[in-house]
Amino acid sequence: MANTDYPTRREQNRALGLSTIAFTACFAVWTLFSILGLQIREEFALSDTQLGLLMATPVLTGSISRLFLGILTDRFGGRWVFSLLMLATAGCVYLLTFANSYPMLLLGALGIGLAGGSFIVGVAYTSAWFERERQGTALGIFGAGNVGAAVTNFGAPFLLLALGWQGAALVYATAIAAMGVVFLLLARTDPQSERRRSEAVPLRQQLAPLVELRVWRFSLYYFFVFGGFVALALWLPHYLVEVYGLSITAAGIVAALYTIPASLFRVLGGWLSDRYGARRVMYWTLLASVTCSFLLSYPPTRYSVQGVHGSLEFSFAMNLVGFVALIMVLGFFMSLGKAAVFKHIPSYYPQHVGAVGGVVGMIGGLGGFFLPLTFGMLNDVLGIWQSCFMLLFVVSGAALAWMHYAILRASREEWRGGREVTDLPELATPSHFVLQDWRPEDPEFWAEKGKRIATRNLWISIPNLLLAFAVWMVWSVVVAKLPQVGFDYTSNQLFWLAALPGLSGATLRIFYSFMVPIVGGRRFTALSTASLALPALWIGFAVQNPDTPYLVMLIVALLCGFGGGNFASSMANISFFYPKREKGNALALNAGLGNLGVSVMQFLIPLAITAGVFGALGGEPQALNDVERLWLQNAGFVWVPFILLGAVAAWFGMNDIASARSSFKDQAVIFKRKHNWLMCVLYTGTFGSFIGYSAGFPLLASNQFPEVDVLQFAFLGPLVGALSRAGTGWVSDRFGGARVTLWVFAAMIACVVGVLLFLGMKDQPGAFWGFFAMFLLLFFFTGVGNASTFQMIPEIFRQEVSRLMPSLDAAAQRQQSEKESAATIGFTSAIAAYGAFFIPKTFGSSIALTGGAELALYGFIAFYAICVGLTWFYYTRANAEIRLRAPGHETRAQTASPSR
């Protein structure tokens, strides 16, 4: 066998040394803005939030790129990927020197962030050279390349004073380019490269471990130990200058005292993990981190106590020496934790180090993006410098609580089995949550226990879906109030904010629609609901400061798309619980009452923002004038308690169905089905219109009728649409879903014509009420169409599967049609959700181009006419390819001949 299968100690040391030096250089570039940002802030007059965003932007690119770079390294090896990455980074640093505006700085920062992706390239490259028993120590040594942050904190201030920020950037560009060339010339191809080429692993198989929640547990730990490290490395110089009055040079030296131990002691962390186990090292890390971050988070406080002889006053404040000591201890334990997290990956996933390590590294890097950005926002909102450590205390405390719960579960498993369990199975699904025997079509089974279980899952799913819609569409109300509280945005910018949740929500639906059979409905419902807390909290902070950069608002709007994605998974999940005879009604209830979240939000938020619901914890109000006050932050904060309750209810109250499991490959057959794509068009016409008008109507009405307080009435439209969906399912059952869909599109054309009529006379008395009435009718018909189009899908696929798979028996055909129907329901809802983006954006573009919304409305009429034609041609005419008739009539499928 070739000698490369057994690397010598010298070859191992060569690979480790080169990769560590390269990673050190990359990390120094990655944290460049921690020093350059101080001079850039003065030159460009940036706020704390803008500075935080500039510092965090490279971390965003470095984090997201880790997943893709890890996969590329698994396939092509680290030598070429590492070298080309460093050369590309050098070009981005060089181009940064030409920046003359804040947006150009952000663009340059995105490119520089590629340096952060080098971590996973180095992990995959280095681990390939070492045997398992030494991988922890080797990766600890490699990870010590984090000391690059100390190189920047110590050396960059001197370059900054001597050459200015552009000159310092040129020095860094030259250094990283030279390192890229050196690595390409001196590094060797890793010993596993030939095996990878001969045993090429499909991308689906590479990504397979990512559905395991163990991976995401590791990611949470790394979010704190690495993301917190990067965040503090970026933030400390600024903090030290402002809080302790140090010079830039002195602040850089003190920050280096934090970053050096937080980097070098990663080697010790790897050795301790090899010797004592990563579990124990993580315990030490999180306990120490909670203690240190609590002490650091205590702000300078002056106490006044009424004593016997008068007032006694004393104060508490952390001096510089105590601060430096605590920050060094925190950095030391973070370094141990970073090594402990990555000790797990090659042990559990030896064939997927790049992909799994890429995800863990990405989440950790995202911590380095979100945390500094949030530090700046907390500073602007709370006005307390120590708020950054308060946030770290909350994150580390949550990680410690989760880990302790995991270890307790593992200990019980060990005690019961009389063995040691190396993994922590805290998120394994307990057997009583999994329905191994599920036969809803069996009348006896359904009556005995099936209906009770399905009903419980439905009524937990509905409020969770309601919350998802509320968070998804919350910007439709928030954007209408932003100009009143001091945000100076154009109409087109406001329409972008209203539209972006629709774009991200629709995109997420594509992925969410396939997740239930892969992950499990109970688990995914709980996790996807809990994810809504992130945008809800961030909205509350962002809207309190009119100086919040527009880019930050765009990011928050995109995060609200988490709520939009939930519909696809929720509908797919509920469809598995009910028999065919009750499926339509169950889906109508889930969707219709879930859609009520839009109207609940549009009714509740205008009330919630007029009062200090959360007291001092919710922040100060925004003044509209001498009398009126708004607590616009409540638009986000008010949902958080309900989100947490909903997630807990789903986790402990819902079920997974064992027989509903299937792979993405099994579900992907729908992409070959023509009628899947046809239903995407039709459902976009119904649900896409409902959600698009929900997002765009408040802002459109405010723009066209500025004298009317539209938010008092805006909730009525989504309310009518949601109730009509829930209450008109029987119409499709009686007259046939295809026929009702045809009528719905014809009626929607008439309603849009009515909207155009009243817009043409908007200056006349009563025009708004005619305009509003037409929109109410539009919402009503979209609800009817939502129910009728979904009623069509199961019957279409029953006929299609029977025609395309005649070799299957009746039971197999039924099971296949149910799987394809569920996947199609989820996927069509994903495509249709893009209406939440395109309709508000089309309104905004029409107003920007022509001064009115008429052009957009004419486009909608044309689209609805296309939907009328498709419904008639494929589903209702006499010789339709799939003739859908009302129940009680003969239903037959006629396949088009080749000549037709």
ABEGO torsion letter per residue (X at the ends): XBAAABBBAAAAAAAAAAAAAAAAAAAAAAAAAAAAAAAAAAAAGBBAAAAAAAAAAAAAAAAAAAAAAAAAAAAAEAAAAAAAAAAAAAAAAAAAAABABAAAAAAAAAAAAAAAAAAAAAAAAAAAABBAAAAAAAAAAAAAAAAAAAAAAAAAAAAAAAAEAAAAAAAAAAAAAAAAAAAAAABBBBAAAAAAAABBBBAAAAAAAAABAAAAAAAAAAAAAAAAAAAAAAAAAAAAAAAAGBBAAAAAAAAAAAAAAAAAAAAAAAAAAAAAEAAAAAAAAAAAAAAAAAAAABBBBBBBBBBAAEBBBBBBBBBAAAAAAAAAAAAAAAAAAAAAAAAAAAAABAAAAAAAAAAAAAAAAAAAAAAAAAAAAAAAAAGBAAAAAAAAAAAAAAAAAAAAAAAAAAAAAAAAAGBBBABBAAABBBAAABBABBBAABAAAAAAAAAAAAAAAAAAAAAAAAAAAAAAAAAAAAAAAAAAAGBBBBAAAAAAAAAAAAAAAAAAAAAAAAAAAAAEAAAAAAAAAAAAAAAAAAAAAAAABAABBAAAAAAAAAAAAAAAAAAAAAAAAAAAABBAAAAAAAAAAAAAAAAAAAAAAAAAAAAAAABBAAEAAAEBBBBABAABBBBAAAAAAAAAAAAAAAAAAAAAABBBBAAABBBAAAAAAAAABAAAAAAAAAAAAAAAAAAAAAAAAAAAAAAABAABBAAAAAAAAAAAAAAAAAAAAAAAAAAEAAAAAAAAAAAAAAAAAAAAAAAAAAABBGAAAAAAAAAAAAAAAAAAAAAAAAAAAAAAAAAAAAAABAABBAAAAAAAAAAAAAAAAAAAAAAAAAAAAAAAAAAAAAAAAAGBAAAAAAAAAAAAAAAAAAAAAAAABAABABBBBBBGBBBBBBBBBAAX
